[in-house]
């Protein structure tokens, strides 16, 4: 994103905070829709492991 001018490269220290914020919003969305955030993540990881031929 910095290469495209959409992320100020001098503010790279904000990345950890932005990742945390995104994760928090995803957890809130899961809760509000009656889904388990943990189960959603685990299911995704298992799917990718199968896709790439790795054991879960």
Steps between C-alpha positions, in 0.01 A plus 500: 500500500791734566624445144160610370489801731208364702697437819742758632826307528623728780202381708594132476498478881120533480471168318477291818221722626313478169528120496368492857213730405402284203511187714286665766236601244493147357447360851215746558343407165520130584342555841217714362416238237509210744824350374800392702800708397733221607309239299500725194877544518562132572280395207684735268842376613396137458365573150827665399703215646301250294533723194876507533528134599599550861364311799264696724 
